[in-house]
Amino acid sequence: MGSGNCKRRSLLLGVGASSLLPTKLLLAQEKPPNYAEFVDLEDGYSYYYPSDWIGFDFRGHDSAFKDRYLQLQNVRLSFIPTNKTDINEMGSIEKVVAYLVRHVYSTPTQVPDVFDMQERTTDGKNYYTFEYTLTSPNFSRAAFATIAVGNGINFDQMLTNKQDG
């Protein structure tokens, strides 16, 4: 595994370790060094992001932050209403991730490749986290995504990085 992968993984841990925590849990935790917290009291979610990143509007997303200098590196969160109460009700991690990567995150001209999938439970809430790339003729994009269900909403948090093609 190259050092680029290790850097992305450590960034994921910073962003993803507290991904989509209920607001009261995030406020009770100690903020990691060099990170800021984003808290959305109205929608009931919160997460950490690198403190030198800036907020930006990203169509279809509730919140988004990007690196000041490497602006294609970003974290963003979107959600859709659902009648599910837990991510496991949507199916196994393999089934859910395969569907999302092939039919939601990619276009017909991109080739998806999933590298890693992990399930975790934090304070009784289940999460699916996965790493993938989308490759097209001109470039590829690597991303980590964490998905969960809470408050009648399917939350989808993504950390992305454009790669040379």
Backbone as ProteinMPNN parsed JSONL, in Angstrom:
{"seq_chain_A": "MGSGNCKRRSLLLGVGASSLLPTKLLLAQEKPPNYAEFVDLEDGYSYYYPSDWIGFDFRGHDSAFKDRYLQLQNVRLSFIPTNKTDINEMGSIEKVVAYLVRHVYSTPTQVPDVFDMQERTTDGKNYYTFEYTLTSPNFSRAAFATIAVGNGINFDQMLTNKQDG", "coords_chain_A": {"N_chain_A": [[0.846, -1.175, 0.0], [0.681, 2.165, -0.926], [2.067, 5.388, 0.141], [0.25, 7.409, -0.402], [-2.228, 6.163, -0.15], [-2.167, 5.655, 2.603], [-2.216, 8.267, 3.628], [-4.768, 9.078, 2.78], [-6.305, 7.238, 4.192], [-5.733, 7.981, 6.867], [-6.872, 10.485, 6.872], [-9.5, 9.77, 6.423], [-10.004, 8.468, 8.828], [-9.925, 10.627, 10.544], [-12.095, 12.126, 9.595], [-14.052, 10.194, 9.341], [-14.159, 8.756, 11.75], [-15.839, 9.831, 13.639], [-18.073, 10.001, 12.182], [-21.237, 11.128, 11.316], [-22.357, 11.173, 13.865], [-24.823, 11.258, 16.449], [-25.836, 14.503, 17.408], [-25.628, 15.193, 20.163], [-23.742, 13.335, 21.093], [-21.376, 13.999, 19.721], [-20.858, 16.565, 20.72], [-20.198, 15.919, 23.291], [-17.792, 14.667, 23.097], [-14.194, 14.867, 22.915], [-12.689, 17.117, 20.723], [-10.708, 16.161, 17.95], [-7.223, 17.043, 17.497], [-6.458, 19.699, 15.215], [-8.849, 19.604, 13.83], [-12.169, 20.633, 13.024], [-15.55, 20.953, 14.163], [-18.631, 20.111, 12.651], [-21.913, 20.819, 13.166], [-25.226, 20.025, 12.816], [-28.016, 20.94, 14.046], [-30.69, 21.004, 13.326], [-31.125, 18.892, 11.46], [-29.981, 16.868, 12.884], [-27.316, 15.705, 12.914], [-23.725, 15.328, 13.025], [-20.223, 15.967, 12.474], [-16.619, 15.682, 12.19], [-14.143, 17.688, 10.517], [-11.154, 18.555, 8.671], [-9.57, 21.361, 10.113], [-8.519, 23.437, 8.56], [-9.922, 23.42, 6.234], [-12.484, 24.71, 4.002], [-15.921, 25.725, 3.927], [-18.308, 24.961, 1.341], [-20.74, 25.284, -1.313], [-22.364, 22.479, -2.559], [-24.111, 21.029, -4.967], [-27.073, 19.346, -4.123], [-26.213, 18.402, -1.688], [-26.165, 18.49, 1.879], [-24.197, 19.545, 3.543], [-20.801, 20.628, 3.056], [-17.259, 20.563, 2.784], [-14.035, 21.68, 1.739], [-10.576, 21.205, 0.878], [-8.382, 23.94, 1.122], [-6.312, 24.291, -0.704], [-5.983, 21.998, -2.293], [-8.445, 21.599, -3.947], [-10.084, 19.637, -4.99], [-10.158, 17.723, -3.132], [-12.384, 16.779, -0.777], [-15.042, 16.765, 1.668], [-18.331, 15.714, 2.014], [-21.852, 15.774, 2.727], [-24.866, 14.149, 2.197], [-28.374, 13.454, 2.162], [-31.347, 11.402, 2.141], [-34.871, 10.973, 2.577], [-36.138, 8.12, 4.361], [-37.889, 5.087, 5.168], [-36.675, 3.283, 6.687], [-35.011, 2.143, 9.69], [-32.481, 1.435, 10.312], [-29.266, 0.908, 8.862], [-28.74, -1.732, 8.19], [-31.203, -2.754, 7.447], [-31.417, -2.135, 4.816], [-29.987, -3.967, 3.463], [-27.262, -6.335, 3.001], [-23.839, -5.319, 3.546], [-22.288, -5.775, 1.266], [-24.225, -5.93, -0.799], [-25.519, -3.384, -0.626], [-23.376, -1.557, -0.98], [-22.398, -2.33, -3.521], [-24.617, -1.682, -5.131], [-24.848, 1.148, -4.695], [-22.317, 2.124, -5.616], [-22.278, 1.29, -8.293], [-24.714, 2.257, -9.395], [-25.503, 4.721, -8.323], [-23.362, 6.481, -7.52], [-21.676, 6.45, -9.752], [-21.256, 7.196, -13.285], [-22.542, 6.027, -16.485], [-20.237, 5.764, -18.085], [-18.12, 5.361, -16.388], [-15.889, 3.198, -14.632], [-16.365, 1.318, -11.84], [-14.582, 0.417, -8.85], [-14.342, -1.357, -5.964], [-12.504, -1.256, -3.01], [-12.374, -1.733, -0.256], [-14.498, -2.664, 2.43], [-16.243, -1.964, 5.365], [-18.029, -2.724, 8.312], [-19.403, -1.108, 11.136], [-20.309, -0.479, 14.539], [-21.323, 2.13, 16.525], [-22.084, 3.379, 19.576], [-24.575, 2.052, 19.439], [-25.47, 2.633, 16.855], [-25.416, 1.642, 13.484], [-23.002, 1.529, 10.854], [-21.894, 1.649, 7.454], [-18.838, 1.66, 5.87], [-16.809, 2.4, 3.118], [-14.273, 2.097, 0.567], [-13.55, 3.282, -2.659], [-12.926, 3.508, -6.244], [-13.657, 5.463, -9.132], [-13.286, 5.16, -12.466], [-12.696, 6.794, -15.473], [-12.255, 7.485, -19.009], [-10.637, 9.829, -18.965], [-9.846, 10.53, -16.332], [-9.516, 9.496, -12.86], [-11.326, 9.001, -9.821], [-10.951, 8.785, -6.413], [-12.555, 7.638, -3.455], [-13.936, 7.658, -0.148], [-16.735, 6.45, 1.564], [-19.233, 6.822, 4.014], [-22.108, 5.437, 5.255], [-25.269, 5.652, 6.864], [-28.299, 5.241, 8.79], [-30.601, 7.377, 10.286], [-32.894, 9.226, 12.302], [-35.005, 8.999, 10.471], [-33.749, 9.369, 8.07], [-31.563, 8.605, 5.39], [-28.296, 8.853, 5.699], [-25.411, 9.973, 3.982], [-22.112, 10.212, 3.808], [-19.259, 11.47, 2.261], [-15.844, 11.307, 1.371], [-13.624, 12.632, -0.852], [-11.145, 12.401, -3.524], [-9.51, 13.517, -6.304], [-7.766, 11.741, -8.8], [-4.879, 11.417, -10.901], [-5.206, 10.485, -14.3]], "CA_chain_A": [[0.0, 0.0, 0.0], [1.511, 3.355, -1.04], [1.869, 6.415, 1.154], [-0.96, 8.144, -0.732], [-3.32, 5.446, 0.488], [-2.086, 5.86, 4.048], [-2.667, 9.622, 3.908], [-6.222, 9.11, 2.642], [-6.889, 6.485, 5.293], [-5.678, 8.757, 8.101], [-7.86, 11.535, 6.734], [-10.791, 9.137, 6.643], [-10.184, 8.245, 10.245], [-10.262, 11.906, 11.137], [-13.432, 12.517, 9.197], [-15.006, 9.109, 9.498], [-14.218, 8.143, 13.07], [-17.024, 10.346, 14.312], [-19.044, 10.283, 11.128], [-22.67, 11.045, 11.475], [-22.742, 10.928, 15.243], [-25.871, 12.131, 16.948], [-25.262, 15.772, 17.831], [-25.274, 15.211, 21.593], [-22.524, 12.554, 21.306], [-20.227, 14.749, 19.23], [-20.584, 17.666, 21.628], [-19.645, 15.375, 24.525], [-16.472, 14.127, 22.827], [-13.11, 15.819, 22.713], [-12.401, 17.321, 19.304], [-9.335, 15.801, 17.603], [-6.394, 18.191, 17.115], [-6.485, 20.126, 13.815], [-10.157, 19.36, 13.241], [-13.299, 21.445, 13.466], [-16.766, 20.156, 14.152], [-19.812, 20.629, 11.986], [-23.081, 20.341, 13.885], [-26.498, 20.429, 12.237], [-29.025, 20.631, 15.059], [-31.994, 20.819, 12.686], [-31.201, 17.551, 10.881], [-29.554, 15.927, 13.912], [-26.072, 14.994, 12.671], [-22.504, 16.106, 13.24], [-18.992, 15.272, 12.12], [-15.393, 16.476, 12.207], [-13.452, 17.869, 9.248], [-9.891, 19.274, 8.905], [-9.891, 22.744, 10.48], [-8.107, 24.418, 7.549], [-10.795, 23.313, 5.081], [-13.513, 25.743, 3.951], [-17.231, 25.287, 3.494], [-18.716, 25.348, -0.01], [-22.016, 24.737, -1.762], [-22.245, 21.355, -3.476], [-25.494, 20.725, -5.316], [-27.649, 18.1, -3.636], [-25.604, 18.004, -0.417], [-26.557, 19.328, 3.007], [-22.994, 20.242, 4.015], [-19.609, 20.255, 2.291], [-16.019, 21.285, 3.088], [-12.964, 21.281, 0.839], [-9.222, 21.663, 1.146], [-8.15, 25.269, 0.537], [-5.296, 24.249, -1.745], [-6.29, 20.851, -3.162], [-9.884, 21.766, -3.841], [-10.821, 18.44, -5.36], [-10.273, 16.904, -1.931], [-13.495, 17.354, -0.029], [-15.968, 15.907, 2.402], [-19.673, 16.252, 1.853], [-22.886, 14.93, 3.288], [-26.201, 14.263, 1.612], [-29.309, 12.496, 2.735], [-32.673, 11.26, 1.559], [-35.813, 10.361, 3.528], [-36.308, 6.672, 4.271], [-38.718, 4.509, 6.222], [-35.809, 2.34, 7.404], [-34.5, 2.657, 10.963], [-31.098, 0.989, 10.454], [-28.629, 0.636, 7.57], [-28.83, -3.17, 7.91], [-32.495, -3.03, 6.82], [-31.281, -1.919, 3.377], [-29.334, -5.138, 2.9], [-25.892, -6.589, 3.449], [-22.893, -4.297, 3.102], [-21.894, -6.081, -0.113], [-25.33, -5.575, -1.687], [-25.749, -1.936, -0.589], [-22.222, -0.871, -1.583], [-22.382, -2.616, -4.966], [-25.673, -0.891, -5.765], [-24.506, 2.57, -4.654], [-21.159, 2.437, -6.453], [-22.589, 1.061, -9.714], [-25.922, 2.903, -9.908], [-25.754, 6.047, -7.753], [-22.154, 7.302, -7.517], [-20.95, 6.459, -11.032], [-21.979, 7.41, -14.542], [-22.386, 4.832, -17.33], [-18.906, 5.665, -18.69], [-17.108, 5.123, -15.362], [-15.706, 1.835, -14.156], [-16.177, 1.35, -10.393], [-13.778, -0.631, -8.218], [-14.433, -1.253, -4.506], [-11.302, -1.809, -2.401], [-12.518, -2.131, 1.14], [-15.802, -2.427, 3.042], [-16.226, -2.254, 6.802], [-19.206, -2.415, 9.115], [-19.07, -0.792, 12.524], [-21.391, -0.003, 15.381], [-20.878, 3.095, 17.518], [-23.205, 3.794, 20.429], [-25.806, 1.443, 18.98], [-25.788, 3.002, 15.465], [-24.647, 0.868, 12.516], [-22.441, 2.281, 9.737], [-21.119, 0.98, 6.422], [-17.802, 2.525, 5.32], [-16.148, 1.705, 2.024], [-13.357, 2.845, -0.284], [-13.735, 2.883, -4.052], [-12.523, 4.444, -7.296], [-14.434, 5.523, -10.362], [-12.323, 5.461, -13.516], [-13.225, 7.113, -16.8], [-11.115, 7.606, -19.931], [-9.794, 10.997, -18.717], [-9.361, 10.647, -14.963], [-10.167, 8.632, -11.877], [-11.638, 9.649, -8.554], [-10.98, 7.869, -5.275], [-13.436, 8.155, -2.417], [-14.428, 6.878, 0.971], [-18.093, 6.842, 1.906], [-19.832, 6.233, 5.203], [-23.55, 5.592, 5.193], [-25.994, 5.246, 8.068], [-29.688, 5.681, 8.83], [-30.988, 7.952, 11.569], [-33.905, 10.292, 12.251], [-35.802, 8.844, 9.259], [-32.952, 9.852, 6.947], [-30.405, 7.825, 4.984], [-27.167, 9.767, 5.622], [-24.347, 9.534, 3.093], [-20.981, 11.12, 3.928], [-18.241, 11.048, 1.307], [-14.557, 11.988, 1.318], [-13.15, 12.331, -2.2], [-9.843, 12.866, -3.979], [-9.296, 13.251, -7.731], [-6.462, 11.161, -9.092], [-4.501, 11.56, -12.299], [-5.59, 9.335, -15.119]], "C_chain_A": [[0.886, 1.231, 0.0], [1.189, 4.386, 0.014], [0.637, 7.26, 0.861], [-2.182, 7.497, -0.106], [-3.331, 5.678, 1.976], [-2.563, 7.251, 4.42], [-4.183, 9.699, 3.808], [-6.877, 8.369, 3.787], [-6.849, 7.285, 6.59], [-6.666, 9.903, 8.046], [-9.248, 10.964, 6.944], [-11.025, 8.917, 8.12], [-10.553, 9.537, 10.95], [-11.682, 12.325, 10.825], [-14.431, 11.432, 9.571], [-15.137, 8.535, 10.887], [-15.436, 8.603, 13.842], [-18.14, 10.631, 13.326], [-20.465, 10.131, 11.61], [-23.106, 10.697, 12.889], [-23.939, 11.777, 15.604], [-25.223, 13.363, 17.582], [-24.825, 15.757, 19.283], [-24.004, 14.412, 21.864], [-21.284, 13.319, 20.86], [-19.86, 15.854, 20.2], [-19.965, 17.178, 22.932], [-18.221, 14.862, 24.339], [-15.446, 15.241, 22.702], [-12.787, 15.89, 21.23], [-10.958, 16.931, 19.024], [-8.53, 17.058, 17.246], [-6.488, 18.446, 15.609], [-7.784, 19.799, 13.092], [-11.167, 20.338, 13.814], [-14.532, 20.551, 13.436], [-17.853, 20.887, 13.371], [-20.997, 19.998, 12.688], [-24.323, 20.9, 13.212], [-27.59, 20.003, 13.211], [-30.39, 20.338, 14.436], [-32.154, 19.399, 12.145], [-30.641, 16.48, 11.809], [-28.317, 15.113, 13.579], [-24.901, 15.934, 12.902], [-21.32, 15.273, 12.793], [-17.827, 16.239, 12.216], [-14.833, 16.582, 10.794], [-12.164, 18.643, 9.532], [-10.152, 20.776, 9.082], [-9.446, 23.776, 9.448], [-8.926, 24.293, 6.26], [-11.874, 24.386, 5.158], [-14.829, 25.148, 3.459], [-17.512, 25.74, 2.075], [-20.052, 24.709, -0.34], [-21.756, 23.636, -2.777], [-23.666, 20.874, -3.743], [-25.927, 19.35, -4.798], [-27.087, 17.614, -2.314], [-25.978, 18.993, 0.674], [-25.382, 20.124, 3.564], [-21.801, 19.747, 3.217], [-18.445, 21.151, 2.695], [-14.945, 20.784, 2.146], [-11.643, 21.859, 1.299], [-9.02, 22.997, 0.445], [-7.246, 25.208, -0.697], [-5.517, 23.126, -2.749], [-7.802, 20.722, -3.202], [-10.708, 20.583, -4.337], [-10.851, 17.423, -4.224], [-11.34, 17.541, -1.064], [-14.241, 16.292, 0.747], [-17.338, 16.547, 2.252], [-20.696, 15.246, 2.367], [-24.201, 15.208, 2.588], [-27.103, 13.249, 2.299], [-30.626, 12.523, 1.996], [-33.587, 10.63, 2.604], [-35.915, 8.856, 3.295], [-37.259, 6.22, 5.376], [-37.938, 3.47, 7.024], [-35.34, 2.978, 8.717], [-33.036, 2.295, 11.186], [-30.542, 0.659, 9.078], [-28.733, -0.841, 7.194], [-30.156, -3.551, 7.254], [-32.433, -2.843, 5.307], [-30.615, -3.096, 2.686], [-27.932, -5.29, 3.462], [-24.982, -5.484, 2.923], [-22.489, -4.527, 1.651], [-22.97, -5.637, -1.105], [-25.521, -4.06, -1.765], [-24.618, -1.189, -1.287], [-22.18, -1.104, -3.092], [-23.432, -1.781, -5.688], [-25.287, 0.597, -5.818], [-23.379, 2.915, -5.63], [-21.499, 2.294, -7.936], [-23.714, 1.94, -10.247], [-26.187, 4.308, -9.376], [-24.531, 6.943, -7.902], [-21.483, 7.424, -8.879], [-21.879, 6.794, -12.193], [-21.779, 6.165, -15.404], [-20.995, 4.678, -17.946], [-17.799, 5.403, -17.673], [-17.084, 3.653, -14.951], [-15.458, 1.893, -12.652], [-15.323, 0.178, -9.914], [-13.811, -0.401, -6.713], [-13.226, -1.961, -3.895], [-11.53, -2.381, -1.011], [-13.921, -1.796, 1.61], [-15.705, -2.813, 4.507], [-17.56, -1.867, 7.416], [-18.729, -2.048, 10.506], [-20.33, -0.333, 13.238], [-20.784, 0.917, 16.425], [-22.104, 3.569, 18.285], [-24.544, 3.315, 19.896], [-26.217, 1.791, 17.554], [-24.847, 2.245, 14.528], [-24.239, 1.735, 11.328], [-21.808, 1.313, 8.737], [-20.114, 2.012, 5.904], [-17.078, 1.743, 4.239], [-15.283, 2.67, 1.228], [-13.532, 2.343, -1.711], [-13.102, 3.907, -4.984], [-13.538, 4.361, -8.424], [-13.47, 5.977, -11.437], [-13.057, 5.7, -14.825], [-12.031, 7.296, -17.723], [-10.151, 8.749, -19.582], [-9.218, 11.113, -17.312], [-10.01, 9.591, -14.085], [-10.351, 9.425, -10.591], [-11.702, 8.578, -7.482], [-11.856, 8.479, -4.195], [-13.623, 7.131, -1.312], [-15.851, 7.346, 1.204], [-18.489, 6.124, 3.181], [-21.32, 6.486, 5.113], [-24.177, 5.034, 6.464], [-27.426, 5.727, 7.933], [-29.964, 6.214, 10.222], [-32.0, 9.054, 11.364], [-34.766, 10.208, 10.985], [-35.09, 9.294, 8.004], [-31.822, 8.869, 6.67], [-29.261, 8.817, 4.775], [-26.064, 9.16, 4.775], [-23.23, 10.561, 3.168], [-19.857, 10.598, 3.055], [-17.009, 11.93, 1.408], [-13.94, 11.628, -0.022], [-11.799, 12.952, -2.5], [-9.726, 12.519, -5.45], [-7.898, 12.694, -7.903], [-6.166, 11.367, -10.558], [-4.848, 10.303, -13.063], [-4.674, 9.156, -16.285]], "O_chain_A": [[1.77, 1.34, 0.85], [0.174, 4.289, 0.703], [0.029, 7.786, 1.793], [-3.065, 8.184, 0.406], [-4.394, 5.881, 2.562], [-3.25, 7.412, 5.429], [-4.826, 10.316, 4.657], [-7.899, 8.817, 4.308], [-7.822, 7.278, 7.344], [-7.245, 10.264, 9.071], [-10.09, 11.601, 7.576], [-12.126, 9.153, 8.617], [-11.395, 9.543, 11.848], [-12.393, 12.825, 11.697], [-15.524, 11.721, 10.058], [-16.137, 7.882, 11.184], [-16.005, 7.837, 14.619], [-19.046, 11.414, 13.61], [-20.836, 9.133, 12.229], [-24.106, 10.007, 13.086], [-24.068, 12.901, 15.12], [-24.175, 13.259, 18.22], [-23.749, 16.262, 19.604], [-23.25, 14.761, 22.772], [-20.258, 13.293, 21.539], [-18.68, 16.066, 20.48], [-19.278, 17.941, 23.611], [-17.514, 14.642, 25.322], [-15.778, 16.393, 22.424], [-12.63, 14.867, 20.564], [-10.063, 17.32, 19.773], [-9.095, 18.031, 16.746], [-6.586, 17.503, 14.824], [-7.807, 19.726, 11.863], [-11.032, 20.807, 14.945], [-14.55, 19.52, 12.764], [-17.973, 22.111, 13.427], [-21.079, 18.774, 12.795], [-24.456, 22.114, 13.056], [-28.032, 18.854, 13.204], [-31.153, 19.523, 14.954], [-33.194, 18.77, 12.345], [-30.814, 15.291, 11.541], [-28.259, 13.933, 13.924], [-25.054, 17.154, 12.967], [-21.389, 14.045, 12.736], [-18.013, 17.453, 12.31], [-15.02, 15.683, 9.974], [-12.089, 19.331, 10.55], [-10.872, 21.382, 8.289], [-9.954, 24.897, 9.46], [-8.645, 24.995, 5.288], [-12.156, 24.914, 6.233], [-14.845, 24.196, 2.679], [-17.017, 26.781, 1.644], [-20.449, 23.718, 0.273], [-21.015, 23.832, -3.74], [-24.338, 20.37, -2.843], [-25.25, 18.342, -5.004], [-27.44, 16.528, -1.857], [-26.094, 20.193, 0.422], [-25.558, 21.259, 4.008], [-21.776, 18.605, 2.757], [-18.621, 22.349, 2.92], [-14.929, 19.607, 1.787], [-11.594, 22.862, 2.011], [-9.441, 23.168, -0.7], [-7.41, 25.998, -1.628], [-5.258, 23.301, -3.939], [-8.374, 19.838, -2.564], [-11.919, 20.543, -4.118], [-11.494, 16.38, -4.338], [-11.22, 18.698, -0.663], [-14.091, 15.092, 0.514], [-17.484, 17.765, 2.352], [-20.441, 14.043, 2.432], [-24.597, 16.36, 2.411], [-26.632, 12.307, 2.935], [-30.982, 13.495, 1.33], [-33.131, 9.838, 3.429], [-35.793, 8.383, 2.165], [-37.409, 6.897, 6.394], [-38.483, 2.849, 7.936], [-35.282, 4.202, 8.834], [-32.412, 2.781, 12.13], [-31.276, 0.177, 8.216], [-28.806, -1.173, 6.011], [-30.227, -4.573, 6.571], [-33.301, -3.339, 4.589], [-30.67, -3.213, 1.462], [-27.477, -4.492, 4.281], [-25.325, -4.796, 1.962], [-22.362, -3.571, 0.886], [-22.659, -5.035, -2.132], [-25.669, -3.513, -2.858], [-24.867, -0.292, -2.093], [-21.951, -0.167, -3.856], [-23.155, -1.229, -6.752], [-25.389, 1.228, -6.87], [-23.478, 3.885, -6.381], [-21.049, 3.1, -8.751], [-23.69, 2.334, -11.413], [-27.022, 5.02, -9.932], [-24.662, 8.073, -8.374], [-20.788, 8.407, -9.135], [-23.102, 6.69, -12.096], [-20.932, 5.33, -15.087], [-20.608, 3.564, -18.299], [-16.643, 5.237, -18.062], [-18.109, 2.971, -14.927], [-14.452, 2.455, -12.219], [-15.342, -0.906, -10.497], [-13.357, 0.639, -6.236], [-12.951, -3.118, -4.213], [-10.942, -3.398, -0.643], [-14.476, -0.763, 1.235], [-15.153, -3.859, 4.849], [-18.142, -0.833, 7.09], [-17.756, -2.616, 11.002], [-21.284, 0.138, 12.619], [-19.847, 0.538, 17.127], [-23.047, 4.1, 17.699], [-25.526, 4.058, 19.893], [-27.235, 1.284, 17.081], [-23.636, 2.209, 14.746], [-25.015, 2.565, 10.854], [-21.254, 0.285, 9.125], [-20.502, 3.122, 5.539], [-16.768, 0.565, 4.417], [-15.516, 3.879, 1.21], [-13.649, 1.141, -1.949], [-12.782, 5.024, -4.577], [-14.184, 3.335, -8.637], [-12.893, 7.06, -11.337], [-13.918, 4.918, -15.23], [-10.892, 7.264, -17.256], [-8.959, 8.648, -19.874], [-8.18, 11.749, -17.133], [-10.928, 8.886, -14.506], [-9.629, 10.383, -10.316], [-12.418, 7.587, -7.621], [-11.895, 9.699, -4.037], [-13.489, 5.924, -1.512], [-16.14, 8.533, 1.052], [-18.128, 4.967, 3.4], [-21.75, 7.622, 4.917], [-23.681, 4.075, 7.056], [-27.732, 6.534, 7.055], [-29.607, 5.587, 11.219], [-31.963, 9.748, 10.347], [-35.211, 11.238, 10.478], [-35.727, 9.571, 6.988], [-31.196, 8.359, 7.598], [-29.252, 9.545, 3.783], [-25.813, 7.957, 4.848], [-23.376, 11.668, 2.649], [-19.533, 9.411, 3.102], [-17.115, 13.151, 1.518], [-13.747, 10.447, -0.312], [-11.361, 13.89, -1.834], [-9.83, 11.348, -5.816], [-6.959, 13.124, -7.233], [-7.082, 11.481, -11.373], [-4.788, 9.195, -12.529], [-4.857, 8.232, -17.077]]}, "name": "protein", "num_of_chains": 1, "seq": "MGSGNCKRRSLLLGVGASSLLPTKLLLAQEKPPNYAEFVDLEDGYSYYYPSDWIGFDFRGHDSAFKDRYLQLQNVRLSFIPTNKTDINEMGSIEKVVAYLVRHVYSTPTQVPDVFDMQERTTDGKNYYTFEYTLTSPNFSRAAFATIAVGNGINFDQMLTNKQDG"}
